[in-house]
Amino acid sequence: MKRYTDRGLENQQWLFQEVLRENRKQISKWGIQRRTAFEWLVYAAEELGETAEAISEYEYREGTKEEIVNEAIQLATLALKIAEMFKAEI
């Protein structure tokens, strides 16, 4: 399998634009949500699983890099939302 190198978030402007776009998409679809910490954890686990599935599909079938990126952005968006929610409580 190919190895991938950490790029140190060198393309952070694009990454954060994608996270903000995904955030707007999620709010449009689901509205502003109020969930327990465990519910947020379950949602994050689901997104991690979908990212794992996209990587597996890419490595072993006909999956695409674009699908990996899409799933990773969804996971990152949710992870940042969780961080933001808990930071507000500090």
Secondary structure as UniProt FT lines:
FT   TURN            8..11
FT   HELIX           12..30
FT   HELIX           37..60
FT   HELIX           65..88
//
